[in-house]
Every structure is written in structure tokens, then in C-alpha cells.
């Protein structure tokens, strides 16, 4: 029997292999379906401890202490009670100078502690017209802040407080963030107290929203509400990437479209305000508009980039250089002008007093003008066109 199995074993094995090959090659012979073959690339299993998807507590614990609440206070006079007026003890200590009552009026928003010297960044619209600003730290300390300076055109303001052992935010790199990165918004929405919300980076470089003169917003769907303004937008490691500033909402509450000023721009503004008391920008005194297809055809410049001079401020650098409404600007200092906002930002980065060449087209003829860049005046002091 054993000899028979040995004798038949090899033929049976070969027959089985042949049958398997036939089934694989011609499955329809035995009623099987011939499915397409494909290969999936499976990510390797994690081998070490994972952070991020499970908890952002470490990031929050590092960043949140450096985000402060801002309040405004007013000193109000209340009629003295007859009992206090006639009380000998009150008269002994206060005489006729009874202490006035101080009342907390309302929550203004939030601010980020940027340096151990006590400099804070917030939004200009948060502190504008505030009679007195109280900074409330997460550790329970409160103090008055003074405004060092503000920049309405980026909606930023710098505050200063005089406290020691301040928690300071760690700066991230707003120029290396990507759409889809996790982000956390920290602030004081509706005055309820410090709150953290989570979302992702929805877009970068948002502009032409009509919110500020200079716009380069980070867009996020992390919930930002009234009171979050001036607070911190941090990455998943707790590093500051932006200053929360605005939302788009039909209801007034968060609808997943919030904007933050990139920390790179915010730091440039902060340093300028600390060093000079204001942001010094170059200015031509000109208003421009994009070259639409219709305008390009009227200029005979279809398919060619340029920006149209829509208005010139009286006695401004552009007018003194000979620039006129209707001129087509082709380039500024050798840099092609294809976008009005970018070209005006280029001028703003130029040091006042420097001279720049402006290549234009006037009545179909090329012309080069030389303008001495002025210093951009505050909006309220800007001359008429």
C-alpha cells in the first residue's frame, strides 16, 4: 500500500498543479469569474508613540498661557450714600475724596504675548477707541496695557504691559504652512473665557476681501467668534502662525470661514511699530485697477499685462513724476506690473526717498517716468485726488 502511494504521489501532485494552473488561466471553464488584478500599497504600521490625531493637549499647554484676554474698564461716579457721608470712619480716611467705583464694562478680545519684555500683538479694531485696556493672563494676573502703536491698514496693534515672568508664544513659519494642516484657534469668544477650537488650513494668501488695505490672510475653518479677534492661530505643535482677525458670516457667528494675519507679516508690523512708532511704507499717491480684456483692447494691448492708473492724488509723488489718470503702467523698477495689489505692495516695501522708474504706455506711446517714493500718510491725513 505504501509503495502504491509513493508510486501514485508524484502523478497526483503534478495533476493537481496542472489543474490549478488551468483554473487560474481559464477560470470560465469551471464557472469562475476572471477578476482584474491590482496591487495596493499599504502604509506600514506605526512603530512608535503617536501624537496629533489623538490629542493636541501638549500644543495647547504650550501656547495657551501666552494668549491673554482684553477688557475695557471705565471709572464711573455714583452718588455717595448718606451713610458714607456721615460716617466718621469714612470721613477720617477719605474726607471728601471718597474712592470712585471701577467697573468692568465688556470684553474686547484677545492678545498674544510676543516677548518677555511685555509686548503683545492684537487687532487694531479690538483696541481702537478703548478708554482703558485691562490684560488678564491665564495665570490670574491682571494689569493695564498701553498702546505702543497701531496699523489700521493691516488691522494690527502693539500693546505693552509691565509684568515679570511672562509666558511667551513660540513663533512658527507662516510661509511654510500647507492647505490641510491642522490648526488651533485660541481666544476669548463672547467673553466666556479662554477657548480652543480646532480646524485645518483652508487656504493661504487670501486677498481682495475688502477687510484691510494689505491682505494676505490664512483661511481656516477653526471656529472664530466675536472675542477671538487678536488671539492666536497655532499649528499642531503649538507654534504661532497667525493672529485671528475676521470671519465671513451671515449670522454673526462662526460658519467655518475665518481669517488670520500670517505671523511673518505681523512680526514685520510689530517691529516697525516698536522701533518707529508706526509702519513706514512707500507711497506713490496713485490708485490703479486691473487691465480687463475690454481695457486691454482699448489700449491695443490685448494679451499684454499692465495696470491702469484710475486716479492720482494731488501733489503726490505720482503727480510730481508726471503720471496721469488713464496711463497704462507696464512695469515698476523693472518688475512687470500685472496685478495692481502686488505692484502697490512693491511700492510699499520701497524706502521713502528712493527713486523708481515707471514704464508706462500713454496714447499708445511708451514712456518712462522717474518718481521719488514718498512715505504713505495715515488714511485720515491723505490728500485729495
C-alpha positions as CSV (number, residue, x, y, z in Angstrom):
1,X,0.0,0.0,0.0
2,X,2.8,2.4,0.9
3,X,4.6,1.6,-2.3
4,X,1.4,2.3,-4.2
5,X,1.1,5.7,-2.7
6,X,4.7,6.5,-3.4
7,X,4.2,5.4,-6.9
8,X,1.0,7.5,-7.4
9,X,2.1,10.5,-5.3
10,X,4.1,12.4,-7.9
11,X,1.5,12.0,-10.7
12,X,-1.3,13.2,-8.3
13,X,0.8,16.3,-7.3
14,X,1.6,17.1,-10.9
15,X,-2.0,16.7,-11.9
16,X,-3.2,19.0,-9.0
17,X,-0.7,21.7,-10.1
18,X,-1.8,21.5,-13.7
19,X,-5.4,21.8,-12.6
20,X,-4.7,24.9,-10.6
21,X,-2.8,26.5,-13.5
22,X,-5.8,25.7,-15.8
23,X,-8.3,27.2,-13.3
24,X,-6.1,30.3,-13.0
25,X,-5.7,30.8,-16.7
26,X,-9.2,29.8,-17.8
27,X,-11.5,30.3,-14.8
28,X,-14.6,30.5,-17.0
29,X,-14.1,26.7,-17.9
30,X,-15.1,25.9,-14.4
31,X,-17.6,28.7,-13.9
32,X,-15.3,31.1,-12.1
33,X,-15.1,34.9,-12.9
34,X,-11.9,36.4,-14.2
35,X,-11.3,39.4,-11.9
36,X,-8.8,42.1,-12.7
37,X,-5.6,42.0,-10.7
38,X,-4.3,45.1,-8.8
39,X,-1.8,45.8,-6.1
40,X,-2.3,48.2,-3.1
41,X,0.5,49.9,-1.3
42,X,-0.2,49.6,2.4
43,X,1.3,52.1,4.8
44,X,3.5,50.4,7.4
45,X,2.0,50.1,10.9
46,X,3.2,52.8,13.4
47,X,6.2,51.6,15.4
48,X,6.4,54.4,17.9
49,X,4.2,56.6,20.1
50,X,1.8,58.7,18.0
51,X,0.7,62.3,18.7
52,X,-1.6,64.7,16.9
53,X,-4.7,62.7,15.8
54,X,-5.3,61.7,19.4
55,X,-4.6,64.8,21.4
56,X,-3.4,68.4,21.0
57,X,-3.1,68.9,24.7
58,X,0.7,69.4,24.5
59,X,0.4,72.1,21.8
60,X,-2.4,73.9,23.8
61,X,-0.5,73.7,27.1
62,X,2.5,75.4,25.4
63,X,0.6,78.1,23.6
64,X,-2.5,78.9,25.7
65,X,-0.7,80.7,28.6
66,X,0.7,83.2,26.1
67,X,-2.8,84.2,25.0
68,X,-4.4,86.9,27.1
69,X,-7.9,88.3,27.4
70,X,-8.5,92.0,26.8
71,X,-11.1,94.0,28.7
72,X,-12.0,97.7,28.9
73,X,-12.8,99.4,32.2
74,X,-14.4,102.8,33.0
75,X,-14.3,104.8,36.2
76,X,-17.9,105.8,37.0
77,X,-19.2,108.2,39.5
78,X,-22.0,107.1,41.8
79,X,-23.8,109.4,44.3
80,X,-22.4,109.0,47.7
81,X,-24.7,107.3,50.2
82,X,-25.8,109.5,53.1
83,X,-24.5,106.8,55.5
84,X,-21.0,107.1,54.0
85,X,-21.0,110.8,54.1
86,X,-21.9,111.0,57.8
87,X,-19.8,108.0,58.9
88,X,-16.8,109.3,61.0
89,X,-14.7,106.4,59.9
90,X,-15.1,107.2,56.2
91,X,-14.5,110.9,56.9
92,X,-11.3,110.1,58.8
93,X,-9.8,108.1,55.9
94,X,-11.3,109.8,52.9
95,X,-12.7,113.1,53.9
96,X,-14.5,114.4,50.8
97,X,-12.4,112.3,48.4
98,X,-14.3,109.0,48.6
99,X,-13.0,106.4,46.2
100,X,-14.8,106.2,42.9
101,X,-16.2,102.8,41.8
102,X,-14.4,101.0,38.9
103,X,-16.5,98.8,36.8
104,X,-15.6,96.2,34.2
105,X,-17.5,97.2,31.1
106,X,-17.0,94.5,28.4
107,X,-14.7,92.0,26.8
108,X,-12.7,93.5,23.9
109,X,-11.0,90.4,22.5
110,X,-7.7,88.6,22.8
111,X,-4.0,89.3,22.5
112,X,-0.8,87.3,22.2
113,X,2.2,87.8,24.4
114,X,5.1,88.0,22.0
115,X,8.1,88.8,24.2
116,X,9.3,88.5,27.8
117,X,9.6,92.3,27.8
118,X,5.8,92.5,27.7
119,X,4.9,93.3,24.1
120,X,1.6,92.0,22.9
121,X,0.0,91.7,19.5
122,X,-3.7,92.2,18.9
123,X,-6.0,93.6,16.3
124,X,-6.4,97.4,15.8
125,X,-10.2,97.1,15.7
126,X,-10.0,95.5,19.2
127,X,-8.3,98.4,20.9
128,X,-9.5,101.3,18.8
129,X,-11.4,103.9,21.0
130,X,-10.9,101.9,24.2
131,X,-10.6,104.2,27.1
132,X,-8.6,101.7,29.2
133,X,-7.3,98.3,28.4
134,X,-7.0,95.5,31.0
135,X,-4.9,92.5,30.2
136,X,-6.0,89.3,32.0
137,X,-3.5,86.5,31.9
138,X,-4.4,82.8,32.1
139,X,-2.5,82.6,35.5
140,X,-4.9,85.0,37.0
141,X,-2.8,88.2,36.9
142,X,-4.3,91.4,35.6
143,X,-2.7,94.7,34.6
144,X,-3.3,97.8,32.5
145,X,-1.8,97.9,29.0
146,X,-0.7,100.9,27.0
147,X,-0.9,101.1,23.2
148,X,2.5,101.4,21.6
149,X,1.1,101.9,18.2
150,X,-1.3,100.6,15.6
151,X,-1.5,99.9,11.9
152,X,-5.1,100.1,10.6
153,X,-4.1,99.1,7.2
154,X,-3.2,95.6,8.4
155,X,-5.5,95.8,11.4
156,X,-2.7,95.2,13.9
157,X,-1.9,96.9,17.2
158,X,1.0,96.5,19.7
159,X,0.4,96.7,23.4
160,X,2.9,96.8,26.3
161,X,2.4,95.5,29.8
162,X,4.8,95.7,32.8
163,X,4.8,92.2,34.4
164,X,7.6,89.7,35.0
165,X,7.9,86.0,34.2
166,X,5.5,86.3,31.2
167,X,4.6,83.2,29.2
168,X,5.7,83.9,25.6
169,X,4.4,82.3,22.4
170,X,6.8,80.3,20.2
171,X,6.8,81.6,16.6
172,X,6.1,79.3,13.7
173,X,6.6,79.7,10.0
174,X,3.5,81.0,8.3
175,X,5.3,80.8,4.9
176,X,5.6,77.1,5.1
177,X,2.1,76.1,6.1
178,X,0.0,73.9,3.7
179,X,-3.7,73.6,3.0
180,X,-4.9,70.8,5.1
181,X,-2.5,71.3,8.0
182,X,-4.2,71.1,11.4
183,X,-4.6,74.4,13.2
184,X,-5.9,75.6,16.6
185,X,-7.5,78.9,17.4
186,X,-7.1,80.2,20.9
187,X,-9.0,83.2,22.2
188,X,-11.8,84.5,24.4
189,X,-15.1,84.2,22.3
190,X,-18.0,86.2,23.6
191,X,-16.2,86.8,26.9
192,X,-16.8,83.3,28.2
193,X,-13.1,82.7,28.9
194,X,-10.2,81.2,27.1
195,X,-11.4,78.7,24.5
196,X,-9.6,76.4,22.0
197,X,-11.1,75.3,18.7
198,X,-9.6,73.1,16.0
199,X,-9.7,73.0,12.2
200,X,-7.5,73.0,9.2
201,X,-5.8,75.5,6.9
202,X,-8.5,76.0,4.3
203,X,-6.5,78.4,2.1
204,X,-3.5,80.7,2.1
205,X,-2.8,84.1,0.5
206,X,-6.4,85.2,0.6
207,X,-6.8,88.9,-0.5
208,X,-9.2,91.3,-2.2
209,X,-11.7,90.6,0.5
210,X,-12.1,94.3,1.4
211,X,-11.2,93.8,5.0
212,X,-7.8,95.5,5.1
213,X,-5.6,97.6,2.8
214,X,-2.9,95.0,2.9
215,X,-4.3,91.5,2.9
216,X,-2.5,88.1,2.9
217,X,-4.8,86.1,5.0
218,X,-4.6,82.5,6.2
219,X,-8.1,81.0,6.0
220,X,-9.2,78.4,8.5
221,X,-12.4,76.5,9.5
222,X,-11.4,76.5,13.1
223,X,-14.3,78.3,14.9
224,X,-13.5,82.0,15.3
225,X,-16.2,84.2,17.0
226,X,-16.5,87.6,18.5
227,X,-13.8,88.0,21.1
228,X,-11.4,85.7,19.3
229,X,-10.0,88.7,17.4
230,X,-6.4,89.3,18.3
231,X,-6.0,85.8,19.6
232,X,-3.6,83.1,18.4
233,X,-3.8,80.7,15.4
234,X,-1.3,78.0,16.1
235,X,-0.2,74.8,14.4
236,X,-0.4,71.3,15.7
237,X,2.8,71.8,17.7
238,X,1.6,75.0,19.4
239,X,3.7,77.4,17.3
240,X,2.1,80.7,16.3
241,X,1.3,81.0,12.6
242,X,-1.3,83.8,12.7
243,X,-3.3,86.5,14.5
244,X,-7.0,85.8,14.3
245,X,-8.8,88.8,12.8
246,X,-12.1,88.3,11.0
247,X,-14.8,86.0,9.8
248,X,-17.3,85.9,7.0
249,X,-20.7,85.1,8.4
250,X,-24.3,85.8,7.6
251,X,-25.4,85.0,11.2
252,X,-22.5,86.8,13.1
253,X,-21.3,83.5,14.4
254,X,-18.7,81.1,13.1
255,X,-19.6,79.4,9.8
256,X,-16.2,77.9,9.1
257,X,-14.7,80.8,7.2
258,X,-12.2,82.6,9.5
259,X,-9.1,84.6,8.6
260,X,-5.8,85.2,10.4
261,X,-2.9,87.6,9.6
262,X,0.3,85.5,9.0
263,X,2.8,85.8,11.7
264,X,5.5,86.8,9.2
265,X,3.6,89.9,8.3
266,X,2.5,90.5,11.9
267,X,6.1,90.4,13.1
268,X,7.2,92.9,10.4
269,X,4.5,95.3,11.5
270,X,5.3,94.8,15.2
271,X,9.0,95.5,14.8
272,X,8.2,98.7,12.8
273,X,5.8,100.0,15.4
274,X,8.2,99.2,18.3
275,X,11.2,100.8,16.5
276,X,9.5,103.8,14.8
277,X,6.1,104.1,16.4
278,X,4.4,103.4,13.1
279,X,4.8,101.3,10.0
280,X,6.8,103.2,7.4
281,X,5.7,102.4,3.8
282,X,6.5,103.7,0.5
283,X,3.7,105.6,-1.4
284,X,3.1,106.9,-4.9
285,X,-0.2,108.5,-4.3
286,X,-2.0,106.6,-7.1
287,X,-5.0,104.4,-7.5
288,X,-4.8,101.6,-10.0
289,X,-7.1,99.0,-11.4
290,X,-6.5,95.7,-13.2
291,X,-6.3,95.6,-17.0
292,X,-9.6,93.9,-18.1
293,X,-9.9,92.4,-21.5
294,X,-12.0,95.4,-22.7
295,X,-9.5,97.9,-21.4
296,X,-6.6,95.9,-23.0
297,X,-8.3,96.0,-26.3
298,X,-8.9,99.8,-26.0
299,X,-5.2,100.2,-25.3
300,X,-4.3,97.9,-28.1
301,X,-2.6,95.7,-25.6
302,X,-4.7,92.5,-25.8
303,X,-2.8,89.7,-24.1
304,X,-0.2,92.0,-22.5
305,X,0.0,92.6,-18.7
306,X,-0.4,96.0,-17.2
307,X,-2.4,98.1,-14.7
308,X,-4.4,101.2,-15.4
309,X,-4.0,104.4,-13.4
310,X,-7.5,105.2,-12.1
311,X,-6.6,108.3,-10.0
312,X,-3.7,110.4,-8.9
313,X,-3.5,112.2,-5.5
314,X,-2.9,115.9,-5.7
315,X,0.7,116.9,-5.2
316,X,1.6,113.3,-4.5
317,X,4.8,111.6,-5.8
318,X,3.0,110.2,-8.8
319,X,1.6,113.5,-9.9
320,X,5.0,115.2,-9.4
321,X,6.5,112.5,-11.6
322,X,4.0,113.2,-14.4
323,X,1.8,110.2,-14.0
324,X,-1.8,110.8,-15.2
325,X,-5.2,109.0,-15.0
326,X,-5.5,106.7,-17.9
327,X,-1.8,105.8,-18.2
328,X,-1.1,102.1,-18.5
329,X,1.7,101.0,-16.2
330,X,3.7,98.2,-17.7
331,X,6.5,97.8,-15.1
332,X,7.8,99.4,-11.9
333,X,11.6,99.4,-11.4
334,X,11.9,96.6,-13.9
335,X,9.3,94.4,-12.3
336,X,6.3,93.6,-14.6
337,X,3.0,95.1,-13.4
338,X,0.3,92.5,-13.9
339,X,-1.6,92.9,-10.6
340,X,-2.4,96.2,-9.0
341,X,-2.3,94.9,-5.4
342,X,1.1,93.3,-6.0
343,X,2.5,96.4,-7.6
344,X,1.3,98.7,-4.8
345,X,2.8,96.3,-2.2
346,X,6.0,96.5,-4.2
347,X,5.9,100.3,-3.8
348,X,5.0,100.0,-0.1
349,X,8.2,97.9,0.5
350,X,10.3,100.6,-1.1
351,X,12.1,103.0,1.3
352,X,10.7,106.6,1.2
353,X,13.1,108.8,-0.7
354,X,14.2,106.1,-3.1
355,X,13.7,106.8,-6.8
356,X,12.0,104.3,-9.1
357,X,11.4,104.0,-12.8
358,X,7.9,103.6,-14.0
359,X,7.4,102.3,-17.6
360,X,4.0,103.4,-19.0
361,X,2.0,103.5,-22.2
362,X,0.3,106.8,-22.9
363,X,-1.8,107.3,-26.0
364,X,-0.1,104.2,-27.5
365,X,3.4,105.5,-26.9
366,X,5.9,104.1,-24.4
367,X,7.3,106.4,-21.8
368,X,9.5,106.1,-18.7
369,X,8.9,108.3,-15.7
370,X,11.0,108.6,-12.6
371,X,9.2,109.0,-9.2
372,X,10.6,109.7,-5.8
373,X,8.8,107.4,-3.4
374,X,7.1,109.2,-0.5
375,X,6.0,108.0,2.9
376,X,2.5,106.6,3.0
377,X,0.4,109.0,5.1
378,X,-2.3,107.8,7.5
379,X,-5.7,107.4,5.9
380,X,-7.1,110.4,7.7
381,X,-4.3,112.7,6.5
382,X,-4.2,111.5,2.9
383,X,-4.5,114.3,0.4
384,X,-7.4,114.6,-2.1
385,X,-7.3,113.3,-5.6
